[in-house]
């Protein structure tokens, strides 16, 4: 049975480069047989966090929050595609993520990072690791990172150049790690309900 994976991407910039990496991972997971949906924070368009989903009376959350909460609860795992802004995380992706809490619990998350420079978003990936863990997700140890993204992936998210070849080599292990944790979490949830 296919795993249901949500891929989250959070840049609001007009000339977004990270969407290339988002398309690369979506295509790669789909090629493996996963049921994958790209959740683009800019398209979802949530306001700056005022009230979390859980803070609305039942049935009174805005439609976008209600829809996304259902998708998160139905997912087997998550993949966060993050750029690095001034050594930190993208505000759009962080804002979207912070609208939810219990919906994330007991599922794995993987991190794919990128930047225009050679560090490939590594500092943002490190920051996301702690954030996602705090939000109840098991974060996989395998990551992928696209440095000099314009020279690594085409506008359509296809690998180009040496950087693209490196991504292609790294992706199978990255995807295998996420798949193993999704299967382990599903099996455990079927065996025993989470403790809270």
Rosetta constraint file for C-alpha pairs under 8 A:
AtomPair CA 2 CA 33 HARMONIC 5.97 0.50
AtomPair CA 2 CA 34 HARMONIC 4.79 0.50
AtomPair CA 2 CA 35 HARMONIC 5.94 0.50
AtomPair CA 3 CA 33 HARMONIC 7.94 0.50
AtomPair CA 3 CA 34 HARMONIC 5.03 0.50
AtomPair CA 3 CA 35 HARMONIC 5.86 0.50
AtomPair CA 3 CA 75 HARMONIC 7.86 0.50
AtomPair CA 3 CA 76 HARMONIC 5.99 0.50
AtomPair CA 3 CA 77 HARMONIC 7.73 0.50
AtomPair CA 3 CA 179 HARMONIC 7.60 0.50
AtomPair CA 3 CA 182 HARMONIC 7.36 0.50
AtomPair CA 4 CA 34 HARMONIC 6.28 0.50
AtomPair CA 4 CA 35 HARMONIC 4.77 0.50
AtomPair CA 4 CA 36 HARMONIC 5.96 0.50
AtomPair CA 4 CA 74 HARMONIC 7.56 0.50
AtomPair CA 4 CA 75 HARMONIC 5.00 0.50
AtomPair CA 4 CA 76 HARMONIC 5.12 0.50
AtomPair CA 4 CA 77 HARMONIC 6.72 0.50
AtomPair CA 5 CA 34 HARMONIC 7.00 0.50
AtomPair CA 5 CA 35 HARMONIC 6.15 0.50
AtomPair CA 5 CA 36 HARMONIC 4.82 0.50
AtomPair CA 5 CA 37 HARMONIC 6.54 0.50
AtomPair CA 5 CA 75 HARMONIC 5.71 0.50
AtomPair CA 5 CA 76 HARMONIC 5.95 0.50
AtomPair CA 5 CA 77 HARMONIC 5.06 0.50
AtomPair CA 5 CA 78 HARMONIC 5.45 0.50
AtomPair CA 5 CA 79 HARMONIC 7.21 0.50
AtomPair CA 6 CA 36 HARMONIC 5.84 0.50
AtomPair CA 6 CA 37 HARMONIC 5.10 0.50
AtomPair CA 6 CA 38 HARMONIC 6.04 0.50
AtomPair CA 6 CA 39 HARMONIC 6.68 0.50
AtomPair CA 6 CA 72 HARMONIC 7.45 0.50
AtomPair CA 6 CA 75 HARMONIC 6.57 0.50
AtomPair CA 6 CA 77 HARMONIC 6.64 0.50
AtomPair CA 6 CA 78 HARMONIC 4.93 0.50
AtomPair CA 6 CA 79 HARMONIC 6.27 0.50
AtomPair CA 7 CA 22 HARMONIC 7.25 0.50
AtomPair CA 7 CA 26 HARMONIC 7.06 0.50
AtomPair CA 7 CA 36 HARMONIC 7.13 0.50
AtomPair CA 7 CA 37 HARMONIC 6.10 0.50
AtomPair CA 7 CA 38 HARMONIC 4.76 0.50
AtomPair CA 7 CA 39 HARMONIC 5.85 0.50
AtomPair CA 7 CA 78 HARMONIC 5.87 0.50
AtomPair CA 7 CA 79 HARMONIC 4.63 0.50
AtomPair CA 7 CA 80 HARMONIC 5.86 0.50
AtomPair CA 7 CA 81 HARMONIC 7.15 0.50
AtomPair CA 8 CA 22 HARMONIC 7.93 0.50
AtomPair CA 8 CA 38 HARMONIC 6.10 0.50
AtomPair CA 8 CA 39 HARMONIC 4.83 0.50
AtomPair CA 8 CA 40 HARMONIC 6.05 0.50
AtomPair CA 8 CA 41 HARMONIC 7.27 0.50
AtomPair CA 8 CA 78 HARMONIC 7.45 0.50
AtomPair CA 8 CA 79 HARMONIC 6.16 0.50
AtomPair CA 8 CA 80 HARMONIC 4.86 0.50
AtomPair CA 8 CA 81 HARMONIC 5.99 0.50
AtomPair CA 8 CA 93 HARMONIC 7.46 0.50
AtomPair CA 9 CA 18 HARMONIC 7.87 0.50
AtomPair CA 9 CA 19 HARMONIC 7.27 0.50
AtomPair CA 9 CA 22 HARMONIC 6.67 0.50
AtomPair CA 9 CA 38 HARMONIC 7.45 0.50
AtomPair CA 9 CA 39 HARMONIC 6.30 0.50
AtomPair CA 9 CA 40 HARMONIC 4.99 0.50
AtomPair CA 9 CA 41 HARMONIC 6.11 0.50
AtomPair CA 9 CA 80 HARMONIC 6.36 0.50
AtomPair CA 9 CA 81 HARMONIC 5.12 0.50
AtomPair CA 9 CA 82 HARMONIC 6.57 0.50
AtomPair CA 9 CA 93 HARMONIC 6.37 0.50
AtomPair CA 10 CA 40 HARMONIC 6.06 0.50
AtomPair CA 10 CA 41 HARMONIC 4.85 0.50
AtomPair CA 10 CA 42 HARMONIC 6.56 0.50
AtomPair CA 10 CA 81 HARMONIC 7.47 0.50
AtomPair CA 10 CA 82 HARMONIC 6.90 0.50
AtomPair CA 10 CA 90 HARMONIC 6.52 0.50
AtomPair CA 10 CA 91 HARMONIC 7.59 0.50
AtomPair CA 10 CA 92 HARMONIC 4.97 0.50
AtomPair CA 10 CA 93 HARMONIC 3.96 0.50
AtomPair CA 10 CA 94 HARMONIC 7.69 0.50
AtomPair CA 10 CA 96 HARMONIC 7.96 0.50
AtomPair CA 11 CA 16 HARMONIC 6.59 0.50
AtomPair CA 11 CA 18 HARMONIC 7.35 0.50
AtomPair CA 11 CA 41 HARMONIC 7.23 0.50
AtomPair CA 11 CA 42 HARMONIC 6.86 0.50
AtomPair CA 11 CA 83 HARMONIC 7.52 0.50
AtomPair CA 11 CA 90 HARMONIC 6.63 0.50
AtomPair CA 11 CA 92 HARMONIC 6.08 0.50
AtomPair CA 11 CA 93 HARMONIC 6.97 0.50
AtomPair CA 12 CA 16 HARMONIC 7.38 0.50
AtomPair CA 12 CA 41 HARMONIC 7.63 0.50
AtomPair CA 12 CA 42 HARMONIC 5.47 0.50
AtomPair CA 12 CA 92 HARMONIC 6.57 0.50
AtomPair CA 17 CA 21 HARMONIC 7.84 0.50
AtomPair CA 17 CA 149 HARMONIC 6.97 0.50
AtomPair CA 17 CA 150 HARMONIC 7.03 0.50
AtomPair CA 17 CA 155 HARMONIC 7.86 0.50
AtomPair CA 18 CA 22 HARMONIC 6.44 0.50
AtomPair CA 18 CA 81 HARMONIC 7.46 0.50
AtomPair CA 18 CA 82 HARMONIC 7.41 0.50
AtomPair CA 18 CA 83 HARMONIC 6.61 0.50
AtomPair CA 18 CA 114 HARMONIC 6.51 0.50
AtomPair CA 18 CA 115 HARMONIC 7.65 0.50
AtomPair CA 18 CA 149 HARMONIC 7.54 0.50
AtomPair CA 19 CA 23 HARMONIC 6.14 0.50
AtomPair CA 19 CA 157 HARMONIC 7.54 0.50
AtomPair CA 20 CA 24 HARMONIC 6.21 0.50
AtomPair CA 20 CA 149 HARMONIC 7.98 0.50
AtomPair CA 20 CA 153 HARMONIC 6.21 0.50
AtomPair CA 20 CA 154 HARMONIC 6.80 0.50
AtomPair CA 20 CA 155 HARMONIC 5.84 0.50
AtomPair CA 20 CA 156 HARMONIC 6.04 0.50
AtomPair CA 20 CA 157 HARMONIC 4.13 0.50
AtomPair CA 20 CA 158 HARMONIC 7.68 0.50
AtomPair CA 21 CA 25 HARMONIC 6.25 0.50
AtomPair CA 21 CA 81 HARMONIC 7.20 0.50
AtomPair CA 21 CA 112 HARMONIC 7.81 0.50
AtomPair CA 21 CA 114 HARMONIC 7.50 0.50
AtomPair CA 21 CA 146 HARMONIC 7.45 0.50
AtomPair CA 21 CA 149 HARMONIC 7.99 0.50
AtomPair CA 21 CA 153 HARMONIC 7.16 0.50
AtomPair CA 21 CA 157 HARMONIC 5.91 0.50
AtomPair CA 22 CA 26 HARMONIC 6.15 0.50
AtomPair CA 22 CA 38 HARMONIC 7.58 0.50
AtomPair CA 22 CA 81 HARMONIC 6.14 0.50
AtomPair CA 22 CA 157 HARMONIC 7.45 0.50
AtomPair CA 23 CA 27 HARMONIC 5.97 0.50
AtomPair CA 23 CA 156 HARMONIC 6.96 0.50
AtomPair CA 23 CA 157 HARMONIC 5.15 0.50
AtomPair CA 24 CA 28 HARMONIC 6.08 0.50
AtomPair CA 24 CA 157 HARMONIC 4.75 0.50
AtomPair CA 24 CA 158 HARMONIC 6.33 0.50
AtomPair CA 24 CA 159 HARMONIC 7.86 0.50
AtomPair CA 25 CA 29 HARMONIC 6.05 0.50
AtomPair CA 26 CA 30 HARMONIC 6.11 0.50
AtomPair CA 26 CA 36 HARMONIC 6.39 0.50
AtomPair CA 26 CA 37 HARMONIC 7.43 0.50
AtomPair CA 26 CA 38 HARMONIC 7.05 0.50
AtomPair CA 27 CA 31 HARMONIC 6.09 0.50
AtomPair CA 28 CA 32 HARMONIC 6.59 0.50
AtomPair CA 28 CA 171 HARMONIC 7.72 0.50
AtomPair CA 29 CA 33 HARMONIC 6.66 0.50
AtomPair CA 29 CA 34 HARMONIC 5.57 0.50
AtomPair CA 29 CA 35 HARMONIC 7.90 0.50
AtomPair CA 29 CA 36 HARMONIC 6.96 0.50
AtomPair CA 29 CA 175 HARMONIC 7.11 0.50
AtomPair CA 30 CA 34 HARMONIC 4.95 0.50
AtomPair CA 30 CA 35 HARMONIC 6.40 0.50
AtomPair CA 30 CA 36 HARMONIC 6.29 0.50
AtomPair CA 39 CA 43 HARMONIC 7.88 0.50
AtomPair CA 39 CA 44 HARMONIC 7.43 0.50
AtomPair CA 40 CA 44 HARMONIC 6.27 0.50
AtomPair CA 41 CA 45 HARMONIC 6.01 0.50
AtomPair CA 41 CA 46 HARMONIC 7.43 0.50
AtomPair CA 41 CA 92 HARMONIC 6.25 0.50
AtomPair CA 41 CA 93 HARMONIC 6.09 0.50
AtomPair CA 41 CA 96 HARMONIC 6.30 0.50
AtomPair CA 42 CA 92 HARMONIC 7.25 0.50
AtomPair CA 44 CA 64 HARMONIC 6.85 0.50
AtomPair CA 46 CA 64 HARMONIC 7.45 0.50
AtomPair CA 46 CA 65 HARMONIC 7.81 0.50
AtomPair CA 46 CA 95 HARMONIC 7.89 0.50
AtomPair CA 46 CA 96 HARMONIC 6.60 0.50
AtomPair CA 48 CA 95 HARMONIC 6.37 0.50
AtomPair CA 49 CA 95 HARMONIC 6.31 0.50
AtomPair CA 49 CA 98 HARMONIC 7.27 0.50
AtomPair CA 49 CA 99 HARMONIC 6.40 0.50
AtomPair CA 51 CA 55 HARMONIC 5.97 0.50
AtomPair CA 51 CA 56 HARMONIC 7.25 0.50
AtomPair CA 51 CA 99 HARMONIC 7.27 0.50
AtomPair CA 52 CA 56 HARMONIC 7.22 0.50
AtomPair CA 52 CA 98 HARMONIC 7.30 0.50
AtomPair CA 52 CA 99 HARMONIC 4.54 0.50
AtomPair CA 52 CA 100 HARMONIC 6.00 0.50
AtomPair CA 53 CA 61 HARMONIC 6.40 0.50
AtomPair CA 53 CA 65 HARMONIC 6.39 0.50
AtomPair CA 53 CA 66 HARMONIC 7.55 0.50
AtomPair CA 53 CA 69 HARMONIC 7.67 0.50
AtomPair CA 53 CA 99 HARMONIC 5.80 0.50
AtomPair CA 53 CA 100 HARMONIC 5.80 0.50
AtomPair CA 54 CA 100 HARMONIC 7.17 0.50
AtomPair CA 54 CA 101 HARMONIC 7.92 0.50
AtomPair CA 56 CA 60 HARMONIC 5.95 0.50
AtomPair CA 56 CA 61 HARMONIC 5.39 0.50
AtomPair CA 57 CA 61 HARMONIC 7.09 0.50
AtomPair CA 61 CA 65 HARMONIC 6.25 0.50
AtomPair CA 61 CA 66 HARMONIC 5.99 0.50
AtomPair CA 62 CA 66 HARMONIC 6.31 0.50
AtomPair CA 63 CA 67 HARMONIC 6.05 0.50
AtomPair CA 64 CA 68 HARMONIC 6.14 0.50
AtomPair CA 65 CA 69 HARMONIC 5.93 0.50
AtomPair CA 65 CA 99 HARMONIC 7.95 0.50
AtomPair CA 66 CA 70 HARMONIC 6.37 0.50
AtomPair CA 67 CA 71 HARMONIC 6.47 0.50
AtomPair CA 68 CA 72 HARMONIC 6.15 0.50
AtomPair CA 69 CA 73 HARMONIC 6.18 0.50
AtomPair CA 69 CA 100 HARMONIC 7.35 0.50
AtomPair CA 69 CA 103 HARMONIC 6.55 0.50
AtomPair CA 70 CA 74 HARMONIC 6.17 0.50
AtomPair CA 71 CA 75 HARMONIC 6.24 0.50
AtomPair CA 72 CA 103 HARMONIC 6.06 0.50
AtomPair CA 72 CA 104 HARMONIC 6.66 0.50
AtomPair CA 73 CA 103 HARMONIC 5.28 0.50
AtomPair CA 73 CA 104 HARMONIC 7.00 0.50
AtomPair CA 76 CA 107 HARMONIC 6.30 0.50
AtomPair CA 76 CA 108 HARMONIC 7.60 0.50
AtomPair CA 76 CA 182 HARMONIC 5.73 0.50
AtomPair CA 76 CA 185 HARMONIC 7.99 0.50
AtomPair CA 76 CA 186 HARMONIC 7.14 0.50
AtomPair CA 77 CA 107 HARMONIC 5.47 0.50
AtomPair CA 77 CA 108 HARMONIC 5.08 0.50
AtomPair CA 77 CA 109 HARMONIC 5.76 0.50
AtomPair CA 77 CA 178 HARMONIC 7.60 0.50
AtomPair CA 77 CA 182 HARMONIC 5.87 0.50
AtomPair CA 78 CA 107 HARMONIC 7.68 0.50
AtomPair CA 78 CA 108 HARMONIC 6.39 0.50
AtomPair CA 78 CA 109 HARMONIC 4.55 0.50
AtomPair CA 78 CA 110 HARMONIC 6.33 0.50
AtomPair CA 79 CA 109 HARMONIC 5.45 0.50
AtomPair CA 79 CA 110 HARMONIC 4.68 0.50
AtomPair CA 79 CA 111 HARMONIC 5.74 0.50
AtomPair CA 79 CA 112 HARMONIC 7.24 0.50
AtomPair CA 80 CA 109 HARMONIC 7.23 0.50
AtomPair CA 80 CA 110 HARMONIC 6.22 0.50
AtomPair CA 80 CA 111 HARMONIC 4.92 0.50
AtomPair CA 80 CA 112 HARMONIC 6.15 0.50
AtomPair CA 81 CA 111 HARMONIC 6.08 0.50
AtomPair CA 81 CA 112 HARMONIC 4.78 0.50
AtomPair CA 81 CA 113 HARMONIC 5.65 0.50
AtomPair CA 81 CA 114 HARMONIC 7.81 0.50
AtomPair CA 82 CA 89 HARMONIC 6.98 0.50
AtomPair CA 82 CA 90 HARMONIC 6.78 0.50
AtomPair CA 82 CA 93 HARMONIC 7.68 0.50
AtomPair CA 82 CA 111 HARMONIC 7.37 0.50
AtomPair CA 82 CA 112 HARMONIC 6.31 0.50
AtomPair CA 82 CA 113 HARMONIC 4.79 0.50
AtomPair CA 82 CA 114 HARMONIC 6.45 0.50
AtomPair CA 82 CA 121 HARMONIC 7.23 0.50
AtomPair CA 82 CA 124 HARMONIC 6.86 0.50
AtomPair CA 82 CA 125 HARMONIC 6.98 0.50
AtomPair CA 83 CA 89 HARMONIC 6.76 0.50
AtomPair CA 83 CA 90 HARMONIC 6.26 0.50
AtomPair CA 83 CA 113 HARMONIC 5.69 0.50
AtomPair CA 83 CA 114 HARMONIC 5.10 0.50
AtomPair CA 83 CA 115 HARMONIC 5.77 0.50
AtomPair CA 83 CA 121 HARMONIC 5.58 0.50
AtomPair CA 83 CA 124 HARMONIC 6.69 0.50
AtomPair CA 84 CA 88 HARMONIC 5.48 0.50
AtomPair CA 84 CA 89 HARMONIC 5.52 0.50
AtomPair CA 84 CA 90 HARMONIC 6.42 0.50
AtomPair CA 84 CA 113 HARMONIC 7.68 0.50
AtomPair CA 84 CA 114 HARMONIC 7.05 0.50
AtomPair CA 84 CA 115 HARMONIC 6.28 0.50
AtomPair CA 84 CA 121 HARMONIC 4.83 0.50
AtomPair CA 84 CA 122 HARMONIC 7.67 0.50
AtomPair CA 84 CA 123 HARMONIC 6.88 0.50
AtomPair CA 84 CA 124 HARMONIC 5.03 0.50
AtomPair CA 85 CA 89 HARMONIC 5.86 0.50
AtomPair CA 85 CA 90 HARMONIC 5.92 0.50
AtomPair CA 85 CA 124 HARMONIC 7.61 0.50
AtomPair CA 87 CA 123 HARMONIC 5.63 0.50
AtomPair CA 87 CA 124 HARMONIC 6.25 0.50
AtomPair CA 88 CA 123 HARMONIC 6.50 0.50
AtomPair CA 88 CA 124 HARMONIC 4.92 0.50
AtomPair CA 88 CA 127 HARMONIC 6.85 0.50
AtomPair CA 89 CA 93 HARMONIC 7.77 0.50
AtomPair CA 89 CA 94 HARMONIC 7.00 0.50
AtomPair CA 89 CA 124 HARMONIC 4.97 0.50
AtomPair CA 89 CA 125 HARMONIC 7.87 0.50
AtomPair CA 89 CA 127 HARMONIC 6.94 0.50
AtomPair CA 89 CA 128 HARMONIC 7.12 0.50
AtomPair CA 90 CA 94 HARMONIC 6.26 0.50
AtomPair CA 91 CA 95 HARMONIC 5.91 0.50
AtomPair CA 92 CA 96 HARMONIC 6.32 0.50
AtomPair CA 93 CA 97 HARMONIC 6.17 0.50
AtomPair CA 94 CA 98 HARMONIC 6.06 0.50
AtomPair CA 95 CA 99 HARMONIC 6.72 0.50
AtomPair CA 96 CA 100 HARMONIC 7.91 0.50
AtomPair CA 100 CA 104 HARMONIC 7.21 0.50
AtomPair CA 101 CA 105 HARMONIC 7.21 0.50
AtomPair CA 101 CA 135 HARMONIC 5.99 0.50
AtomPair CA 101 CA 136 HARMONIC 7.66 0.50
AtomPair CA 102 CA 135 HARMONIC 7.77 0.50
AtomPair CA 102 CA 136 HARMONIC 7.54 0.50
AtomPair CA 104 CA 135 HARMONIC 6.71 0.50
AtomPair CA 104 CA 136 HARMONIC 6.17 0.50
AtomPair CA 104 CA 137 HARMONIC 6.26 0.50
AtomPair CA 105 CA 135 HARMONIC 6.96 0.50
AtomPair CA 105 CA 136 HARMONIC 4.47 0.50
AtomPair CA 105 CA 137 HARMONIC 5.59 0.50
AtomPair CA 106 CA 136 HARMONIC 6.19 0.50
AtomPair CA 106 CA 137 HARMONIC 5.76 0.50
AtomPair CA 106 CA 138 HARMONIC 7.11 0.50
AtomPair CA 106 CA 185 HARMONIC 6.88 0.50
AtomPair CA 106 CA 194 HARMONIC 7.35 0.50
AtomPair CA 107 CA 136 HARMONIC 7.69 0.50
AtomPair CA 107 CA 137 HARMONIC 5.30 0.50
AtomPair CA 107 CA 138 HARMONIC 6.19 0.50
AtomPair CA 107 CA 181 HARMONIC 7.95 0.50
AtomPair CA 107 CA 182 HARMONIC 6.75 0.50
AtomPair CA 107 CA 185 HARMONIC 6.22 0.50
AtomPair CA 108 CA 137 HARMONIC 5.29 0.50
AtomPair CA 108 CA 138 HARMONIC 4.47 0.50
AtomPair CA 108 CA 139 HARMONIC 5.63 0.50
AtomPair CA 108 CA 140 HARMONIC 6.82 0.50
AtomPair CA 108 CA 178 HARMONIC 6.95 0.50
AtomPair CA 108 CA 181 HARMONIC 6.06 0.50
AtomPair CA 108 CA 182 HARMONIC 6.10 0.50
AtomPair CA 108 CA 185 HARMONIC 7.53 0.50
AtomPair CA 109 CA 132 HARMONIC 7.53 0.50
AtomPair CA 109 CA 137 HARMONIC 6.17 0.50
AtomPair CA 109 CA 138 HARMONIC 6.06 0.50
AtomPair CA 109 CA 139 HARMONIC 4.83 0.50
AtomPair CA 109 CA 140 HARMONIC 6.25 0.50
AtomPair CA 109 CA 178 HARMONIC 7.13 0.50
AtomPair CA 110 CA 139 HARMONIC 5.78 0.50
AtomPair CA 110 CA 140 HARMONIC 5.38 0.50
AtomPair CA 110 CA 141 HARMONIC 7.90 0.50
AtomPair CA 110 CA 142 HARMONIC 7.37 0.50
AtomPair CA 110 CA 143 HARMONIC 6.69 0.50
AtomPair CA 110 CA 178 HARMONIC 6.39 0.50
AtomPair CA 111 CA 125 HARMONIC 6.39 0.50
AtomPair CA 111 CA 128 HARMONIC 7.70 0.50
AtomPair CA 111 CA 129 HARMONIC 7.73 0.50
AtomPair CA 111 CA 139 HARMONIC 7.88 0.50
AtomPair CA 111 CA 140 HARMONIC 7.83 0.50
AtomPair CA 111 CA 143 HARMONIC 5.56 0.50
AtomPair CA 111 CA 144 HARMONIC 7.06 0.50
AtomPair CA 112 CA 125 HARMONIC 7.28 0.50
AtomPair CA 112 CA 143 HARMONIC 5.76 0.50
AtomPair CA 112 CA 144 HARMONIC 4.91 0.50
AtomPair CA 112 CA 145 HARMONIC 5.62 0.50
AtomPair CA 112 CA 146 HARMONIC 7.97 0.50
AtomPair CA 113 CA 120 HARMONIC 6.19 0.50
AtomPair CA 113 CA 121 HARMONIC 4.96 0.50
AtomPair CA 113 CA 122 HARMONIC 6.54 0.50
AtomPair CA 113 CA 124 HARMONIC 7.27 0.50
AtomPair CA 113 CA 125 HARMONIC 5.98 0.50
AtomPair CA 113 CA 143 HARMONIC 7.90 0.50
AtomPair CA 113 CA 144 HARMONIC 6.48 0.50
AtomPair CA 113 CA 145 HARMONIC 4.66 0.50
AtomPair CA 113 CA 146 HARMONIC 6.30 0.50
AtomPair CA 114 CA 120 HARMONIC 4.38 0.50
AtomPair CA 114 CA 121 HARMONIC 4.57 0.50
AtomPair CA 114 CA 122 HARMONIC 7.63 0.50
AtomPair CA 114 CA 145 HARMONIC 5.41 0.50
AtomPair CA 114 CA 146 HARMONIC 4.51 0.50
AtomPair CA 114 CA 147 HARMONIC 5.60 0.50
AtomPair CA 114 CA 148 HARMONIC 7.77 0.50
AtomPair CA 114 CA 149 HARMONIC 6.51 0.50
AtomPair CA 115 CA 119 HARMONIC 6.98 0.50
AtomPair CA 115 CA 120 HARMONIC 4.59 0.50
AtomPair CA 115 CA 121 HARMONIC 5.10 0.50
AtomPair CA 115 CA 146 HARMONIC 6.64 0.50
AtomPair CA 115 CA 147 HARMONIC 5.33 0.50
AtomPair CA 115 CA 148 HARMONIC 6.10 0.50
AtomPair CA 115 CA 149 HARMONIC 6.13 0.50
AtomPair CA 116 CA 120 HARMONIC 7.11 0.50
AtomPair CA 116 CA 147 HARMONIC 6.03 0.50
AtomPair CA 116 CA 148 HARMONIC 4.33 0.50
AtomPair CA 116 CA 149 HARMONIC 5.51 0.50
AtomPair CA 116 CA 150 HARMONIC 7.02 0.50
AtomPair CA 117 CA 147 HARMONIC 5.57 0.50
AtomPair CA 117 CA 148 HARMONIC 4.93 0.50
AtomPair CA 117 CA 149 HARMONIC 7.82 0.50
AtomPair CA 118 CA 147 HARMONIC 4.77 0.50
AtomPair CA 118 CA 148 HARMONIC 5.82 0.50
AtomPair CA 119 CA 123 HARMONIC 7.97 0.50
AtomPair CA 119 CA 147 HARMONIC 5.97 0.50
AtomPair CA 120 CA 145 HARMONIC 5.37 0.50
AtomPair CA 120 CA 146 HARMONIC 5.08 0.50
AtomPair CA 120 CA 147 HARMONIC 3.75 0.50
AtomPair CA 120 CA 148 HARMONIC 6.95 0.50
AtomPair CA 120 CA 149 HARMONIC 7.85 0.50
AtomPair CA 121 CA 125 HARMONIC 6.28 0.50
AtomPair CA 121 CA 145 HARMONIC 6.85 0.50
AtomPair CA 121 CA 146 HARMONIC 7.66 0.50
AtomPair CA 121 CA 147 HARMONIC 7.30 0.50
AtomPair CA 122 CA 126 HARMONIC 6.23 0.50
AtomPair CA 122 CA 145 HARMONIC 7.19 0.50
AtomPair CA 123 CA 127 HARMONIC 6.35 0.50
AtomPair CA 124 CA 128 HARMONIC 6.12 0.50
AtomPair CA 125 CA 129 HARMONIC 6.25 0.50
AtomPair CA 126 CA 130 HARMONIC 7.08 0.50
AtomPair CA 127 CA 131 HARMONIC 6.51 0.50
AtomPair CA 128 CA 132 HARMONIC 5.89 0.50
AtomPair CA 129 CA 133 HARMONIC 6.20 0.50
AtomPair CA 129 CA 139 HARMONIC 6.41 0.50
AtomPair CA 130 CA 134 HARMONIC 6.15 0.50
AtomPair CA 131 CA 135 HARMONIC 6.37 0.50
AtomPair CA 132 CA 136 HARMONIC 6.67 0.50
AtomPair CA 132 CA 137 HARMONIC 5.65 0.50
AtomPair CA 132 CA 138 HARMONIC 7.63 0.50
AtomPair CA 132 CA 139 HARMONIC 6.92 0.50
AtomPair CA 133 CA 137 HARMONIC 5.03 0.50
AtomPair CA 133 CA 138 HARMONIC 5.97 0.50
AtomPair CA 133 CA 139 HARMONIC 6.34 0.50
AtomPair CA 140 CA 177 HARMONIC 6.60 0.50
AtomPair CA 140 CA 178 HARMONIC 6.39 0.50
AtomPair CA 140 CA 181 HARMONIC 7.64 0.50
AtomPair CA 141 CA 177 HARMONIC 7.75 0.50
AtomPair CA 142 CA 173 HARMONIC 7.27 0.50
AtomPair CA 142 CA 174 HARMONIC 5.16 0.50
AtomPair CA 142 CA 177 HARMONIC 6.51 0.50
AtomPair CA 143 CA 174 HARMONIC 6.00 0.50
AtomPair CA 144 CA 167 HARMONIC 7.03 0.50
AtomPair CA 144 CA 170 HARMONIC 6.63 0.50
AtomPair CA 144 CA 171 HARMONIC 6.98 0.50
AtomPair CA 144 CA 174 HARMONIC 6.83 0.50
AtomPair CA 145 CA 167 HARMONIC 7.52 0.50
AtomPair CA 146 CA 152 HARMONIC 6.78 0.50
AtomPair CA 146 CA 163 HARMONIC 7.03 0.50
AtomPair CA 146 CA 167 HARMONIC 7.12 0.50
AtomPair CA 147 CA 152 HARMONIC 7.35 0.50
AtomPair CA 147 CA 163 HARMONIC 7.32 0.50
AtomPair CA 148 CA 152 HARMONIC 6.44 0.50
AtomPair CA 148 CA 163 HARMONIC 7.80 0.50
AtomPair CA 149 CA 153 HARMONIC 5.94 0.50
AtomPair CA 149 CA 163 HARMONIC 7.89 0.50
AtomPair CA 150 CA 154 HARMONIC 6.76 0.50
AtomPair CA 150 CA 155 HARMONIC 7.95 0.50
AtomPair CA 151 CA 160 HARMONIC 6.64 0.50
AtomPair CA 151 CA 161 HARMONIC 6.40 0.50
AtomPair CA 151 CA 163 HARMONIC 6.86 0.50
AtomPair CA 151 CA 164 HARMONIC 7.78 0.50
AtomPair CA 152 CA 159 HARMONIC 5.84 0.50
AtomPair CA 152 CA 160 HARMONIC 5.05 0.50
AtomPair CA 152 CA 161 HARMONIC 5.75 0.50
AtomPair CA 152 CA 162 HARMONIC 6.88 0.50
AtomPair CA 152 CA 163 HARMONIC 4.42 0.50
AtomPair CA 152 CA 164 HARMONIC 4.36 0.50
AtomPair CA 152 CA 165 HARMONIC 7.92 0.50
AtomPair CA 153 CA 157 HARMONIC 5.19 0.50
AtomPair CA 153 CA 158 HARMONIC 5.23 0.50
AtomPair CA 153 CA 159 HARMONIC 4.57 0.50
AtomPair CA 153 CA 160 HARMONIC 5.28 0.50
AtomPair CA 153 CA 161 HARMONIC 7.99 0.50
AtomPair CA 153 CA 163 HARMONIC 7.78 0.50
AtomPair CA 153 CA 164 HARMONIC 5.88 0.50
AtomPair CA 154 CA 158 HARMONIC 5.13 0.50
AtomPair CA 154 CA 159 HARMONIC 6.40 0.50
AtomPair CA 154 CA 160 HARMONIC 6.39 0.50
AtomPair CA 158 CA 164 HARMONIC 7.65 0.50
AtomPair CA 159 CA 163 HARMONIC 7.56 0.50
AtomPair CA 159 CA 164 HARMONIC 3.97 0.50
AtomPair CA 159 CA 165 HARMONIC 6.43 0.50
AtomPair CA 159 CA 167 HARMONIC 7.33 0.50
AtomPair CA 159 CA 168 HARMONIC 7.20 0.50
AtomPair CA 160 CA 164 HARMONIC 4.58 0.50
AtomPair CA 160 CA 165 HARMONIC 6.87 0.50
AtomPair CA 161 CA 165 HARMONIC 6.48 0.50
AtomPair CA 162 CA 166 HARMONIC 6.26 0.50
AtomPair CA 163 CA 167 HARMONIC 6.36 0.50
AtomPair CA 164 CA 168 HARMONIC 6.28 0.50
AtomPair CA 165 CA 169 HARMONIC 6.30 0.50
AtomPair CA 166 CA 170 HARMONIC 6.20 0.50
AtomPair CA 167 CA 171 HARMONIC 5.92 0.50
AtomPair CA 168 CA 172 HARMONIC 7.59 0.50
AtomPair CA 170 CA 174 HARMONIC 6.41 0.50
AtomPair CA 171 CA 175 HARMONIC 6.00 0.50
AtomPair CA 172 CA 176 HARMONIC 5.95 0.50
AtomPair CA 173 CA 177 HARMONIC 6.10 0.50
AtomPair CA 174 CA 178 HARMONIC 6.53 0.50
AtomPair CA 175 CA 179 HARMONIC 6.06 0.50
AtomPair CA 176 CA 180 HARMONIC 6.06 0.50
AtomPair CA 177 CA 181 HARMONIC 6.44 0.50
AtomPair CA 178 CA 182 HARMONIC 6.15 0.50
AtomPair CA 179 CA 183 HARMONIC 6.14 0.50
AtomPair CA 180 CA 184 HARMONIC 6.11 0.50
AtomPair CA 181 CA 185 HARMONIC 5.95 0.50
AtomPair CA 182 CA 186 HARMONIC 6.11 0.50
AtomPair CA 183 CA 187 HARMONIC 6.13 0.50
AtomPair CA 184 CA 188 HARMONIC 6.19 0.50
AtomPair CA 185 CA 189 HARMONIC 6.07 0.50
AtomPair CA 186 CA 190 HARMONIC 6.16 0.50
AtomPair CA 187 CA 191 HARMONIC 6.18 0.50
AtomPair CA 188 CA 192 HARMONIC 5.98 0.50
AtomPair CA 188 CA 193 HARMONIC 7.88 0.50
AtomPair CA 189 CA 193 HARMONIC 5.40 0.50
AtomPair CA 189 CA 194 HARMONIC 6.51 0.50
